[in-house]
Amino acid sequence: MKPRHILLGVTGGVAAYKACELTRQLVKAGHTVQVVMTEAATRFVAPMSFQALSGRAVAVDPWQPLVANGMDHIDLVRAAHALVIAPASADFIGKAALGLGGDLLSTLMLARGDVPTLLAPAMNREMWANPAVQRNVARLRADGVRIAGPARGEQACGEVGEGRMIEPEDIAIEIDALFQPKDLAGRKVLITAGPTFEPWDAVRGLTNRSSGKMGWALARAAWERGAEVQLVAGPTALDEPYGVRWVGVETARQMREAVQAALPGVDVFIAAAAVADWRPAAAQPGKLKKQSGEPPPVLYLDTNPDILAEVAARADAPYCVGFAAETDNLAANAQAKRLRKGVPMLIGNIGPQAFGRDDNACVLIDANGMTELPRMDKLALARRILHEIAARLPNDQS
Ligand SMILES: Cc1cc2nc3c(=O)[nH]c(=O)nc-3n(C[C@H](O)[C@H](O)[C@H](O)COP(=O)(O)O)c2cc1C
């Protein structure tokens, strides 16, 4: 992610303390952050906390400007790559929807021009559900403002419901997404990720070294471009992905079922999961006991369904992208797999240099030839892959 200059507006709500953590995370990621607080926000967190975390004086009062010409209300947003209001109070949302500029932050909102703008609302669930607030939010959306959240959960007031600000790490993800093209808006993307686990007995099974990281990165990259994303994942140690629907499965057969259930209306299917080719022919209900002196048990295998080939063979198949984890002869093996599976695009990578790592390199093969994507972190690679996929989709979405 390129370093950006973020103008972070903090308004008066309990979640203001989380904006400190957001500031810390953005600075750690290499961005610069200029914080602007409303008067009410300074009742919750002292400006000094933000000054220390951002390394910059905090702007609060337009009559005590930071910039030499006194034009904080214009210049601070002119210098910004993005305007982020977190938390956004009901009061601020109302002012912004109406176009009022009674204080520094609301005036900056008026002066923002085409600077990408994101609001992370935070308030009591009844406040959020209030028709006036919903009306204001709808207006802001129509004005091109990104509304991130709110989330459901426990609230500072003790109630439980929708209104919590989304977590700082998720706001950081939303900020990154502001700078991505939206060429998958209106598209549905289905992605499989991770390994499968094929039980042999109650405690043992066959699996592989796939971590799910590539599938997670692809899901995020597709979501960033505006797609509605459904992720079907085998067992992984990864946190729940932000912004995408996901369902967890264990075996190849469960993955096939979940994929088929999710398939209607899907435009793109990306099979990034490392699905076990075989499963123990008969899973034992209990634990197989080791008997001293007995020979080891023989493990018989059955062949698992080929989820990708099945989807690709359908008359109403979406645009299908397969992954091939090879150990050698990458280009030739990946090309052969593309033809065998009958898919328009195949991504080949070297399994031992991909599984579990945060970075990866691959070759992208379609009917027109092969493109090499050099080693980079998996999110960057996923963005490149999604760029290539988006460019190949038919324009007609009807
Ligand atoms: C203890 C306390 C907590 C509050 N929490 C919130 C909140 O989470 N969300 C919200 O919209 N307003 C909240 N308010 C009300 C706002 O602080 C109030 O509307 C204020 O005028 C907002 O000003 P601002 O939008 O200029 O920051 C809270 C008020 C108090 C006293």
The ligand as an SDF file (V2000), in Angstrom:
LIG
                    3D

 31 33  0  0  0  0  0  0  0  0999 V2000
  -21.2780    9.8360   27.6500 C   0  0  0  0  0  0  0  0  0  0  0  0
  -21.7420   10.1910   26.2750 C   0  0  0  0  0  0  0  0  0  0  0  0
  -21.5790    9.2860   25.2550 C   0  0  0  0  0  0  0  0  0  0  0  0
  -22.0100    9.5850   23.9610 C   0  0  0  0  0  0  0  0  0  0  0  0
  -21.8170    8.6710   22.9840 N   0  0  0  0  0  0  0  0  0  0  0  0
  -22.2470    8.9530   21.7410 C   0  0  0  0  0  0  0  0  0  0  0  0
  -22.0530    8.0290   20.6850 C   0  0  0  0  0  0  0  0  0  0  0  0
  -21.4760    6.9530   20.8700 O   0  0  0  0  0  0  0  0  0  0  0  0
  -22.5170    8.3370   19.4640 N   0  0  0  0  0  0  0  0  0  0  0  0
  -23.1450    9.5120   19.2090 C   0  0  0  0  0  0  0  0  0  0  0  0
  -23.5670    9.7170   18.0720 O   0  0  0  0  0  0  0  0  0  0  0  0
  -23.3240   10.4200   20.1790 N   0  0  0  0  0  0  0  0  0  0  0  0
  -22.8920   10.1820   21.4330 C   0  0  0  0  0  0  0  0  0  0  0  0
  -23.0810   11.1040   22.4230 N   0  0  0  0  0  0  0  0  0  0  0  0
  -23.7050   12.3790   22.1010 C   0  0  0  0  0  0  0  0  0  0  0  0
  -22.7140   13.3010   21.3960 C   0  0  0  0  0  0  0  0  0  0  0  0
  -21.5410   13.4420   22.1510 O   0  0  0  0  0  0  0  0  0  0  0  0
  -23.3620   14.6560   21.1570 C   0  0  0  0  0  0  0  0  0  0  0  0
  -24.4090   14.5010   20.2070 O   0  0  0  0  0  0  0  0  0  0  0  0
  -22.3770   15.6930   20.6780 C   0  0  0  0  0  0  0  0  0  0  0  0
  -23.0610   16.9190   20.4910 O   0  0  0  0  0  0  0  0  0  0  0  0
  -21.7290   15.2780   19.4100 C   0  0  0  0  0  0  0  0  0  0  0  0
  -20.9440   16.3320   18.9290 O   0  0  0  0  0  0  0  0  0  0  0  0
  -20.0380   16.1950   17.6290 P   0  0  0  0  0  0  0  0  0  0  0  0
  -20.8470   15.5210   16.5920 O   0  0  0  0  0  0  0  0  0  0  0  0
  -19.7120   17.6160   17.2710 O   0  0  0  0  0  0  0  0  0  0  0  0
  -18.8330   15.4550   18.0220 O   0  0  0  0  0  0  0  0  0  0  0  0
  -22.6370   10.8340   23.7160 C   0  0  0  0  0  0  0  0  0  0  0  0
  -22.7630   11.7400   24.7490 C   0  0  0  0  0  0  0  0  0  0  0  0
  -22.3250   11.4340   26.0100 C   0  0  0  0  0  0  0  0  0  0  0  0
  -22.4860   12.4630   27.0990 C   0  0  0  0  0  0  0  0  0  0  0  0
  1  2  1  0
  2  3  1  0
  2 30  2  0
  3  4  2  0
  4  5  1  0
  4 28  1  0
  5  6  2  0
  6  7  1  0
  6 13  1  0
  7  8  2  0
  7  9  1  0
  9 10  1  0
 10 11  2  0
 10 12  1  0
 12 13  2  0
 13 14  1  0
 14 15  1  0
 14 28  1  0
 15 16  1  0
 16 17  1  0
 16 18  1  0
 18 19  1  0
 18 20  1  0
 20 21  1  0
 20 22  1  0
 22 23  1  0
 23 24  1  0
 24 25  2  0
 24 26  1  0
 24 27  1  0
 28 29  2  0
 29 30  1  0
 30 31  1  0
M  END
$$$$
